[in-house]
């Protein structure tokens, strides 16, 4: 048995795996890839790949859809938040018909994972801000990173923001407190970062500009502007220079300190331009970050 779908205008130029998540079932990408690899999903009656972009009026055939739905029922868990929790966690900076900008608290994942069910996306879905829409993820923050994050409210703006990020026309600034005195002469960090996917080594180029705002013999306060957007980019690039971020339980092994229970990495600002209109957003670090700045007499005159 099979079922055939026709791609609507809304999903023109969308990756087939993303189309599947939106139009058929929200399941892990690994399963979608498996179904494509085993020819359970075909595009215009031909074998395809998960990265292929579908076009308006393309025909997508899915074989044994009922079996796929039965096999993936366990992945349907969503976090259901209360109105009180939404009021506490959703700190809105900007809200309009096309996108929303939030101040994400440290400790809250952007999406659900194997170790945490509660997440920002599911909380947003049931909030008053998305009564008629759903949040589209256009970038992410690590669970323990605090600060500014952006979600699109429709596919048009999701594709727009994705393009702007790819063209490096959305500019992000982070603040970080790191162990050791960072070399102030090193203004541009360029590295080949190594990742592993199913025992396969992947090397990706990473680039970040850095400015030392203040420092002492034990710690440094840095302003970071990532040019590329790799997973854990800032954390890895600083760790390989023996200046790991304070509170980083993954990459800061040498300088672990039980007094620091939070990652001292904060997404401070986000800037972009749409139709010649400039958008600029700034968010002050949380109390834990500010407390440590005060403790070590760091200055933030440039920002506050």
FIRO-132515 format. One record per residue: residue in one letter; y, z, x of N, C-alpha, C, CB in turn. Coordinates in steps of 0.02 Angstrom, whole numbers, plus 50000, padded with zeros to 5 digits. Glycine has a CB too. Example, Ala and Ser with C-alpha at 12.3 -4.5 7.8 and 13.67 -1.06 7.14 Angstrom:
<rs>
a497165039050660497755039050615498355039050660497765045250565/s498885035450642499475035750684500025039450645499705028650704/
</rs>
This chain:
<rs>
x499405000050042500005000050000500625000050043500015006149953/x501144996650020501764996450058502354996350009501784990350106/x502944998150036503554997949997504084994450038503775005149978/x504474990250005504984986350040505684988550019504894978850025/x506114989250068506814991150057507264985550082506984997850094/x507844984850051508344979950072508954983750096508524974850015/x509194982150156509754985750186510404984250148509824983850260/x510754989450129511384988650093511954987750143511524994750048/x512544985850118513124984850161513324991150199513714982350120/x513204996850168513405003250198513055004350265513245008950151/x512445001550272512045002850332512014996850378511345004950312/x512454992050369512484986350414512634988650485513014981250390/x512254986150533512344987750604512164995050620513054986450625/x511684997850583511445004650594510755004350628511405008650527/x510635008850674509965009150705509445010350651509935014850759/x508865007350660508345007750608508095014850600507775003050624/x508075018750654507845025650647508335029850607507735028850716/x508995028550616509495032050577509475029850504510195031050607/x509365023350493509295020850425508715024450390509185013250424/x508145025150425507555028350397507725035550377506975028250447/x508065039250420508235046250406508675046750344508595049350466/x509125042050335509595042250279509285039650214510205038350295/x508875034450218508645031050158507925032650137508715023750168/x507535035250183506835036650167506675044050172506365032650214/x506705046750233506545053850243506835056250309505785054950240/x507125062250308507415065150368506855068550408507985070150351/x506565065050455506015067550495506185066850569505345063850479/x505825070150614505975069650686505935062450711505495074050725/x506355060750759506365054050787505695052250818506905053450839/x505345057150847504705055750879504195052950829504425062150910/x504225055250767503765052750716503975045650693503745057450655/x504625044650687504855037950668504635032850721505625037750659/x504715034750784504515030350838503765028850837504705033350905/x503375034050819502655033050815502475028150759502305039750804/x502815028850701502675024450645502875017150661503045026850582/x503425016450699503635009750720503135006850770504345009950750/x502925011050817502465008850869501795006650840502355014250920/x501575010050787500925008450755501005003550698500595014950730/x501595000350694501734995050646501714997250573501234989450655/x501845003750561501905006150492502605004750465501755013650489/x503065003150510503745001150490503884994450522504275006550512/x504064989350481504204982650506504884980350481503654977750484/x505214976350522505864973550505505794966050495506394975250560/x505944963850434505864956750417505164954150435506394952550454/x504674958250418503954956650428503754956050501503794950150393/x504164958850547504004958550618504024965550648504484953850655/x503644966450702503654972850738504354973950766503124972950793/x504574980250767505254981750789505244987650838505714983350730/x505824990050857505904996050899506405000650866506124994150971/x506405006950885506835011850853507575010750867506655018750875/x507735007050921508435006050939508734999750907508495005551015/x508324995750874508584989650841509064991550785507994985450813/x509604987750780510094988950727509964984150668510824988050753/x509914986950609509774982850550510424979650526509454987150494/x510344974050490510904970450463510884970350387510924963250490/x511444969050357511494968650284510984963750257512204966550262/x510584966050208510074962150173509434961050215510354955550152/x509374964350272508734964350308508204967550263508794968150376/x507584965450273507024968150235506614972750280506584962450205/x506534978950258506134983950295505524985850254506564990150312/x504944984850283504324986350249504004992550280503834980350253/x503814997150237503505003350260502805003850230503935009650241/x502305004250273501605004550251501385011750245501155000650300/x500985013150194500715019850183501265025150180500215021650238/x501795023750143502355028350139502145035150111502905025450095/x501685035150064501455041450035501125045850088500955040149978/x500735042850133500415046650186500935049450235499915042350223/x501455045250249501985047550293502335053650264502495041850306/x502485053350199502825059050167502385065250166503015057250095/x501735064450155501275070150155501225073250224500585068050130/x501215069050277501125071550345501755075150370500955065850391/x502335073550342502955076250368503275081450323503445070750379/x502915083850273503205088650226503415095050262502705090350172/x503075096850317503235103050352503915102750387502695104650404/x504195096750396504835096150429505425096350381504855089750468/x505275097750318505805097450267506215103850262505505095950201/x506055108850302506405115250298507145114350314506085120250346/x507555117050271508275116950281508535124050275508635112250230/x509055125650312509345132250308509825132550249509705134150374/x509735137450206510165138250148510615144250160509745139150082/x511255142950164511735148250179512065150850115512275145750228/x512325156850119512675159850063513415158250069512565167550061/x513795158550014514515157450016514875162150066514815158249947/x514635168350069514945173150115514835171050188514655180250103/x514235168550202514085166250270514505160050288513335164750278/x514585155650239514995149650250515715151650266514975145050189/x515985156450229516665158650242516735161750312516875163850189/x516205165050334516225168350399516165163350457515655173550404/x515725158450451515565154050507515955147550509514845152450505/x516195145150451516545138750450517295139750459516395135050384/x517495139650521518205140550538518525133650543518295144650605/x518845131550489519095124650483519775123950517519135122650410/x519835118850559520455117250592520805111450557520335115350666/x520415106550534520675100750498520145098450448520855094950547/x520355096750388519885094250337520235088850297519645100050290/x519955082750299520235077350259519655073150231520715072850301/x519795067650199519275063850164518795060250212519595058750119/x518985059650276518585055850323518225060050377519005050850357/x518515065850393518195069950444518415077250438518345067250514/x518045081550472518215088650474518155091050546517745092650426/x518615095350566518625098250633518525105750625519285096650672/x518055108550663517885115550657517915119150724517185116350627/x517965125750720517905130150778517215133250775518475135650780/x516735130450813516045132950811515985139450851515565127650839/x515695144550820515595150850858515015150150907515465156650810/x515045153850961514495154051009513875156950975514695158151072/x513295154250991512675156750963512425152950902512755163850945/x512815148250876512615144350818512455137250839513185144450764/x511835135050831511655128150851511995123050806510895127150848/x512115117150833512395111650793511875109450742512605105750838/x511245108650764510695106550721510135111650724510435099550740/x509675111350676509095115750678508625113450733508725115750610/x508235118150758507745116650811507125120850802508045117850879/x506685120450851506055124150846506155131750851505575121850900/x506705133850883506815140950894507335143950846507035142250965/x507675139650809508205142250764508255137950702508885142550801/x508215141050644508275137450581509005137050559507855140750527/x509375142550568510075142650548510475138050594510355149850551/x510875133550564511245128850604511865126550567510815122750623/x512345123750604512995121850576512935116150526513455119850632/x512515111150539512465105450494512225107550425511985100150524/x511685111550422511425113650357511915118150320510765117250366/x512285122250356512795126550325513355122150294513105131550376/x513545116950331514065112350306513835108750243514255107350360/x513195106550242512945102450187513025105850119512215100950198/x512955112450117512995116050054513675119450043512445121150050/x514155117850086514805120950080515265116950034515135121750149/x515825119750017516315116449974516625110350007516865121349953/x516585110050073516875104450110516465098050104516955106250182/x515835098650082515405092850076515065092650007514865092850131/x515455094049956515195093849888515045086749866515685097149839/x515395081849895515295074849876515065070449934515935071949847/x515025073349994514845069550053514305073450091515465068350099/x514115070750148513665074350194513945073650264512935071650189/x513835078650307514115078250375513735073450419514115085250407/x514095069250454513805064650503513955067350573514095057350495/x513445068550612513535071050680513775065450726512875074150708/x514335066550760514585061450807514605064050879515285059250786/x514545070650888514435073550954514175080650942515105073650997/x513965083950995513645090450989513935095451039512895089950998/x513855101851022513975107251069513335111251076514565111851045/x513195113551137512615117851147512675124051103512535119851222/x512115127051088512105132951045512585138351069511395135751042/x512585139851134512995145451159513705143351178512665148451219/x513875136951169514565134751183514995135551120514565127251206/x515575138451129516035139451073516555133851073516375146451077/x516905133251016517485128951016517455122950969517605126551082/x517865118050985518025112650939517465107550932518655109250963/x517315105850869516795100950855517005096850795516105104350843/x516805090550795517025085650745516425082750707517425079950780/x516505082050641516005078750599516345073550556515625083950555/x516025067750549516275062650503516025064150433516055055550526/x516385061750383516195062850313515915056650279516785065250274/x515925051050314515645044950286515395040450343516165041150243/x514995035450325514695031250377515215027250416514185026450346/x515735024950382516255021150415516555025050473516805019050366/x516745031250461517045035250514516535037750564517415041150483/x515915038550543515385040250591515305034750643514705041550554/x515295028550620515245022850665515875022150708515125016350626/x516455023550678517075023250716517085028350772517675024350669/x516925034550757516925039750808516395038450862516805046650777/x515815035950841515295034250890515545029050938514665031750854/x515905024050912516185018750955516725021651002516485013150913/x517145026050975517675029051016517385033251072518135033250973/x516855037051057516525040951110516215036251162515975045451079/x515895030951139515575026251186516095022851231515175021051148/x516675021451203517215018151241517635023251280517655014151195/x517455029551275517805035051310518535035551288517775034051385/x518645034751222519315035251195519405041651155519455029351151/x518905046051157518975052851131518955057451190518415054651077/x519475061351200519545065451260519425072851243520235064451292/x518955075751279518775082851268518965086951330518025083551252/x519205092951318519355097551372518985104151360520125098851377/x518655106551412518285112851409518595117751458517535111751425/x518515124151442518685129551488518035133051507519205134451456/x517965134751570517355138151593517525143451645516855133051622/x517175149051640517215154251692516565153751732517315161451661/x516635152651797516045151451839515995156551895516075144451869/x515385157451918515275161551977515535157952039514525163251985/x515785161852086516025159352151516705155852146515525154552180/x516985154752204517635151452209517525143952215518045154152270/x517735140352164517625133152163518085129652212517725130352091/x517835124452244518225120552292518775116652255517775115752332/x519395118852263519945115852226520085108652247520565119952235/x519815106552304519915099552326519455094652291519805099052402/x518935097252258518465092852224518715091752152517745095952224/x519045086152142519355084652078518915080552031520005081052089/x518435077052059518015072552019517285073652037518215065152030/x516895075951988516185077351999515775071351978515965083751961/x515385068652024514945063052008514235064752031515185056552043/x513765064451984513085066451999512585061851963512955073751979/x511985061651989511415058651955510995064351928510995053952003/x511025065451863510665070951831509965068651811511045073651770/x509475073051822508775071351808508545074851744508325073451868/x508245071051700507945073751638507215071551635508345071151575/x506835075051594506135073351586505975072651511505675078551619/x505655067151494505425066051426504685064151429505835060551390/x504255068751406503525067551406503295065451475503345062151354/x503465069451526503265068351595503575062151627502515067851599/x504055059151593504405053351621505095055451646504465047651567/x505225053951709505865055851739506415050851721505795056451816/x506985053451698507555049351680508155051651721507705049651603/x508485046851754509075048451794509685045451760508995045751867/x510185049751748510805047451715511405049351757510855050451644/x511885044751762512495046251798512955050651756512855039651817/x513245055651788513695060151753514345060751792513375067151742/x514895060951755515545061451788516005066151749515875054451795/x516345070551785516795075451755517395076551801516435082151741/x517995076751773518575078751813518665086251805519225074851791/x518895089451858518955096751857519615098951888518365099951894/x519895104251860520505107151885520415114751888521125105251841/x520545117651946520485124951953521115128151928520355126952028/x521065131851874521645135251844521795141851878521535136351770/x521275145251900521345151651934520685153351967521585157351885/x520695157552018520075159552051520175165752093519805153752094/x519615168952109519605174352158518975173552199519645181452124/x518785178452237518205177652281517545177352243518185183352331/x517525179752181516895180052144516865175052085516795186952118/x517435173352056517425169251996517975163951998517495173551934/x517875158751957518385153451950518475151851876518185147151989/x519085150351858519245148051790519395140551796519845151951759/x518995136351762519055129151770519235125651705518405126451796/x519615120351712519745115651659519315109451672520515113751653/x518895107551624518415102151634518515096651583517695104951630/x518515090451606518575084651562517985080051574519255080951573/x517465080451533516885076051543517055068751526516295078351500/x516895064351572517005057151561516385054151529517175053551628/x515805056151553515175054351520514955060051475514625052551573/x514445058851434514225064051387513485065251392514395062051317/x513255068151448512545069551458512365076551433512365068851532/x511735077451418511495083951395511585089151451510745083551374/x511905094751433512025100351479512415097951541511355103551500/x512815092851534513155089851592513565094851632513605084251569/x514025098351598514465102951634514075108651666514995105851587/x513595111251630513195116751656512795114751718512715119251602/x512515108751716512125106251774512565104651833511725100051753/x513125101251821513555099251877513845105251914514115094851851/x514005110451878514275116451910513725120351945514635120851860/x513135120551917512585124251946512375121252014511985124251899/x512365114552019512155111452082512675112652137512045103952073/x513275114852119513795116452169513835123852182514475113752145/x513325127452160513285134752168513865138252134513275136552243/x514105135352079514625138352038514405138251965515315134752047/x513815141051950513565140751881514005144551833512855143451878/x514005142551771514415145751720514145152751705514435141451656/x514585157451700514395164351685514055164651617515025169051686/x513495168151613513135168851550512645163251535513615169351494/x512555158551581512095153051571511385155251591512305146851612/x510975156551541510295159051553509815153751578510025162151491/x510005147351574509565141951594509695139651666509645136051547/x510325138851684510485136151750510795141251797510955130351742/x510975147051771511275152251814510755157651828511905155351779/x510285156151871509745160751887509945165451943509105156851908/x510295162851993510485166752052510965172352036510795162152104/x511425171251989511945176151975511875179451907512635172951981/x511275179851881511175182851815511445190051814510425182851795/x511785191551760512085198151753512025200251680512825198251777/x511715205951668511585208151599512235209851562511135214351600/x512785210651599513425212151566513705206151529513925214651617/x513485200151547513745194051516513215191151470513945188851570/x513285192251406512785190151358512965183451324512695195451305/x513545180751341513775174551310513935169451364514385175851264/x513825163151348513995157651393514755156851394513655151051371/x515045157351453515775156851459515995149551465516015160951519/x515825145651414516025138651410516325137451340515415133851423/x516935134951339517295134251276517595127251270517855139551271/x517445123851214517735117351200518445118451174517305113251149/x518935117351217519615119351202520015114251162519985120751267/x519945107851179520355102851145519985096351133520985101451185/x520235092551084519955086051066520535081451047519435086651006/x520555075551078521105070851066520835063851055521615071051124/x521125060351006520935053350995521485049950955520255052750958/x521425043350949521925039450913521585034650865522395035650962/x521815034350802521545029750752522135026150720521115033450699/x522115019450722522655015450692523345017650716522625015750615/x523385018750781524015020650814524235027750799524555015850795/x523865031350758524035038350746523655042850794523895040450672/x524015047350826523695051850875523485058350841524185053350933/x522875060550858522615066950833522475071450893521965065850791/x522735077550891522625082250945522475089150915523245082650992/x521925092150938521715098650912521575103350970521085097950867/x521785109750962521705114751014521435121150982522375116151051/x520965124451016520685130650990520645135751047519985129450960/x520925141651035520905146951084520185149551093521365152751062/x519995151651154519335154551165519235160851124519225156051239/x518595162751115518445168651075518585175151114517725168551051/x518475180851082518635187351112518235188651175518505192851062/x517605186751178517195187851237517485184251298516485185651226/x517695178051287517995173951340518655177051363518105166751316/x519085178751315519735181551332519675188351365520165182151269/x519175192151345519065198751376518905198051450518485202451340/x518495193151467518315192151537518905189451577517715187351543/x519315185151546519915182851580520375188651598520295177851536/x520455193051551520885198951562520595203451615520985202751497/x519935204351613519595208751661519705206551732518845209051646/x519705199951744519785197351811520485194651825519275191851824/x520955196451782521665194751791521785187251798521925198351853/x521395183351762521495176051762522085174351718520865172351739/x522435168951737523035166951700522885160651659523625165651749/x523125160551597523045154751555523725152251530522595156351495/x524225152651574524905150751554524945143451531525385151951612/x524525139251560524545132251543524345131051470524095128251590/x523925135551443523655134451377523965138751323522925135651379/x524175144951341524415149451289525105152251307523925155251279/
</rs>
